[in-house]
Every structure is written in C-alpha cells, then in structure tokens.
Amino acid sequence: MSSQIRHILVVDDNPSIHDDFRKIFVGLAQDSSQLDNAAAELFGSAPNPPKTSYQLDFASQGREALEMVRIALANQQPYSLAFLDVQMPPGWDGIQTMSEIWKIAPDLHIVICTAYSHYSFEEIQNVGLSDQVVVLKTPFDAIEVLQMASVFSEKSQLLNAVMERARKLEESPHRYRFLAEAAPDLLWTAS
C-alpha cells in the first residue's frame, strides 16, 4: 500500500490552536489505522488504495510562515494548504500574510480561520482568487478541518498534475521541430 503525504501549514499565534490541529490529524491517523486493521480481520488482506497522510508544519507569525513557504518551494515539497489565523499581533495579520505568500506561491490554497474579522469577505477575496480561499469560523469542527484538508490537498495535487502535463506538451513541439530539422540528415544517412 502506497501513501501520499500532503503538506499543510498552520499559522496562528496561539500555541493551543497548533495543539488542536495536531489532535485532529493525529486522531485521523489513529482512526484510519484502526479501521484498516478491523477491515483486514473481517475481509482478509486486500489491496488498499493509496492512503493520504498529512505533514503539519506550524508558524506563529506571518513572516515566519512566508519563510517556511519559501523553503518548502525550494525543497520541491510545496504546501497544498495553509490554515491562517486572521489576527496575529504584533506582526502581519492573516490577510497580509496571505497576500505575501501568494507572491511566491500563487497556487497555494488558504483557509482563513477567524472568530471575528475586521475584513469583509469581499475584502478577503480582493487579495486573491476566490477559488483558492475560504473562511472557517472558529471554533471550528474537526470534520470541517479534515474535509478542507482533503478537498484542497486533492485539488492542489490535481492542479500540479495538470501543470506538469501542460509543461510536457509545451516541450513537445521543440522535440518535433528538432526531428523535422534533422530528418533530411537522417534520411540521407539511411540511404
């Protein structure tokens, strides 16, 4: 059974929120493992589909988050999703953090977590594309967090696959041009 690891960044100035996210995702891994064991006992060993697991990284401030995104990109392990708190004194708030992150990672999906925001939804959407950002009101439910992680990380994975395919298609004409230009020489050599 293969495993897919999706990278998620949690940005919040409150360490207890970091702990909440850890509990949600650790609980997911334990529940999944117990379910797999029970299914194996009931149905025997059958090939399982690839499992998705999540690697969580944590930042307390916006500038720290930006640097972590920069490092993840440099290591070719980009984040598929970031959960950002709106209010993180004394530094950047979540909206400014989102804006700065999108300058270097424009495809990153972001969940804005807030109990109360000084920003309207329209102001939040003005920072970036509306299909890349959602607002999650706190206190949040574990199911909501897991659903967002699943949906956005899958969307990110599919987007990366499409972009890779497009890159390969873009390279194709160059290969064919080379072959077409070299074809007379190849034909002459074959005669």
Backbone torsions as a table, in degrees:
resi	resn	phi	psi	omega
1	MET	NA	127.7	179.6
2	SER	-93.8	161.8	-177.1
3	SER	-127.8	140.1	175.5
4	GLN	-108.1	126.3	179.7
5	ILE	-104.3	124.2	178.5
6	ARG	-109.0	133.3	-176.2
7	HIS	-96.1	127.8	-178.1
8	ILE	-126.8	137.9	177.0
9	LEU	-110.4	130.4	176.4
10	VAL	-113.3	124.2	-178.0
11	VAL	-121.4	110.7	-179.3
12	ASP	-157.3	139.9	-179.5
13	ASP	-80.3	-3.8	-178.6
14	ASN	-103.0	111.3	-178.9
15	PRO	-58.9	-26.9	179.7
16	SER	-68.9	-27.6	175.4
17	ILE	-69.4	-38.1	174.7
18	HIS	-57.6	-44.7	179.3
19	ASP	-62.8	-38.6	178.1
20	ASP	-60.5	-44.0	178.6
21	PHE	-65.2	-41.2	177.4
22	ARG	-57.9	-46.3	-179.4
23	LYS	-60.7	-41.6	-179.5
24	ILE	-62.0	-48.0	-174.9
25	PHE	-79.8	-30.9	174.4
26	VAL	-68.2	-40.6	176.8
27	GLY	-60.6	-38.4	177.4
28	LEU	-61.2	-46.1	-178.9
29	ALA	-64.1	-41.0	179.9
30	GLN	-67.7	-43.8	179.0
31	ASP	-61.7	-41.7	-179.3
32	SER	-65.2	-41.9	179.8
33	SER	-64.4	-43.8	179.1
34	GLN	-64.5	-39.9	178.3
35	LEU	-64.8	-41.9	178.0
36	ASP	-61.8	-43.3	179.9
37	ASN	-64.0	-42.9	178.9
38	ALA	-64.5	-41.1	179.2
39	ALA	-65.9	-38.8	179.3
40	ALA	-64.7	-39.5	178.1
41	GLU	-66.0	-41.2	-178.4
42	LEU	-73.7	-46.1	-170.6
43	PHE	-110.4	1.4	-175.8
44	GLY	79.1	-179.7	-179.4
45	SER	-81.7	122.0	175.1
46	ALA	-128.2	151.8	178.9
47	PRO	-61.5	130.7	179.8
48	ASN	-99.8	148.9	175.2
49	PRO	-67.1	160.7	179.0
50	PRO	-57.5	139.2	180.0
51	LYS	-93.1	144.9	174.9
52	THR	-102.3	127.2	173.6
53	SER	-124.3	162.2	-173.7
54	TYR	-121.4	134.2	172.3
55	GLN	-105.0	118.4	-178.8
56	LEU	-99.6	134.6	170.8
57	ASP	-119.9	151.0	-174.3
58	PHE	-127.5	139.9	173.7
59	ALA	-131.8	151.0	-179.6
60	SER	-101.2	-17.8	-177.9
61	GLN	-140.6	161.9	-177.0
62	GLY	-62.5	-44.5	-179.0
63	ARG	-63.4	-39.1	176.6
64	GLU	-62.5	-42.1	178.8
65	ALA	-62.8	-44.0	178.7
66	LEU	-58.5	-43.6	179.4
67	GLU	-65.0	-38.4	178.8
68	MET	-66.0	-38.5	176.5
69	VAL	-64.5	-42.7	179.2
70	ARG	-60.1	-44.9	179.8
71	ILE	-66.0	-42.8	179.2
72	ALA	-60.7	-41.1	177.8
73	LEU	-65.1	-43.8	179.6
74	ALA	-61.8	-33.9	179.4
75	ASN	-86.4	5.5	-178.9
76	GLN	56.2	37.6	174.4
77	GLN	-132.4	64.7	-174.9
78	PRO	-66.4	155.3	174.9
79	TYR	-73.6	142.1	175.3
80	SER	-92.9	-15.0	-175.8
81	LEU	-161.0	146.8	172.9
82	ALA	-132.4	133.6	171.6
83	PHE	-99.4	120.1	-176.6
84	LEU	-119.5	129.7	170.9
85	ASP	-74.6	145.7	179.4
86	VAL	-76.0	-43.9	-175.2
87	GLN	-107.7	114.8	-179.4
88	MET	-136.1	70.7	-179.7
89	PRO	-64.4	148.7	8.3
90	PRO	-97.3	0.0	-173.9
91	GLY	-92.3	-148.7	179.5
92	TRP	-61.2	145.1	171.3
93	ASP	-83.4	177.4	-176.3
94	GLY	-64.3	-32.9	-178.8
95	ILE	-70.6	-43.9	176.6
96	GLN	-65.7	-39.0	177.7
97	THR	-60.5	-45.2	178.7
98	MET	-59.4	-45.5	179.8
99	SER	-60.0	-44.8	-179.6
100	GLU	-68.1	-40.7	179.2
101	ILE	-63.4	-42.9	-177.9
102	TRP	-66.9	-16.2	174.8
103	LYS	-67.4	-30.3	-179.1
104	ILE	-110.2	-18.2	-179.5
105	ALA	-137.5	71.3	-172.9
106	PRO	-65.9	-15.0	-178.9
107	ASP	-95.7	-0.8	-177.5
108	LEU	-68.8	129.4	176.1
109	HIS	-82.9	138.6	-174.8
110	ILE	-130.7	135.7	173.5
111	VAL	-111.5	117.4	177.4
112	ILE	-86.3	120.8	-179.7
113	CYS	-103.7	125.0	-178.2
114	THR	-158.2	143.3	170.3
115	ALA	-90.2	-34.4	-180.0
116	TYR	-150.2	135.5	-179.6
117	SER	-128.2	145.8	173.6
118	HIS	-80.9	-3.6	-176.8
119	TYR	-107.4	142.3	171.9
120	SER	-82.3	164.6	178.5
121	PHE	-61.6	-36.4	178.8
122	GLU	-63.3	-40.7	178.3
123	GLU	-65.6	-38.0	177.9
124	ILE	-65.1	-44.5	-178.9
125	GLN	-67.0	-27.2	179.3
126	ASN	-64.7	-20.1	-179.9
127	VAL	-73.4	-33.6	-176.1
128	GLY	-158.7	-168.2	-177.5
129	LEU	-71.2	136.8	-175.4
130	SER	-69.0	-21.2	179.5
131	ASP	-85.3	3.1	-179.8
132	GLN	-113.5	-0.2	-177.5
133	VAL	-139.0	137.9	172.5
134	VAL	-134.4	159.7	179.0
135	VAL	-109.0	130.1	177.3
136	LEU	-115.8	115.5	179.6
137	LYS	-75.5	137.6	176.8
138	THR	-99.5	150.4	1.7
139	PRO	-72.1	137.6	-176.3
140	PHE	-94.6	161.6	179.1
141	ASP	-98.2	142.9	-178.9
142	ALA	-57.5	-38.4	-179.8
143	ILE	-62.8	-40.3	178.4
144	GLU	-62.8	-44.1	-179.9
145	VAL	-62.7	-46.6	-179.4
146	LEU	-65.2	-38.5	178.3
147	GLN	-64.3	-44.5	178.8
148	MET	-63.7	-41.3	177.8
149	ALA	-61.1	-44.7	-179.1
150	SER	-65.1	-51.0	-176.4
151	VAL	-64.7	-49.8	-176.0
152	PHE	-71.8	-34.4	178.5
153	SER	-70.9	-35.0	175.7
154	GLU	-67.4	-42.7	177.7
155	LYS	-60.7	-42.0	178.7
156	SER	-63.0	-43.4	179.1
157	GLN	-61.9	-43.9	179.4
158	LEU	-66.2	-41.0	177.7
159	LEU	-61.2	-42.9	178.0
160	ASN	-62.2	-40.3	178.9
161	ALA	-65.1	-41.3	178.5
162	VAL	-65.3	-43.0	179.7
163	MET	-64.5	-38.3	177.7
164	GLU	-64.9	-42.6	178.5
165	ARG	-64.0	-41.8	178.5
166	ALA	-63.2	-39.9	178.1
167	ARG	-61.8	-43.5	179.6
168	LYS	-65.2	-39.7	177.7
169	LEU	-65.5	-36.6	178.2
170	GLU	-64.7	-34.6	179.0
171	GLU	-74.0	-25.0	-174.9
172	SER	-56.4	-47.2	-178.8
173	PRO	-58.7	-33.4	178.9
174	HIS	-64.6	-39.9	177.6
175	ARG	-64.7	-44.7	-179.0
176	TYR	-67.2	-36.7	177.4
177	ARG	-62.2	-44.0	178.5
178	PHE	-59.6	-45.3	179.2
179	LEU	-63.8	-41.5	-179.8
180	ALA	-65.3	-39.9	179.3
181	GLU	-70.9	-31.7	-179.0
182	ALA	-86.3	-14.6	-175.1
183	ALA	-56.8	-44.8	178.7
184	PRO	-58.9	-39.7	178.0
185	ASP	-66.5	-39.5	179.4
186	LEU	-65.1	-41.5	179.8
187	LEU	-66.2	-40.5	179.7
188	TRP	-64.5	-39.8	179.0
189	THR	-66.8	-35.1	-178.2
190	ALA	-74.5	-22.4	-177.4
191	SER	-70.8	NA	NA
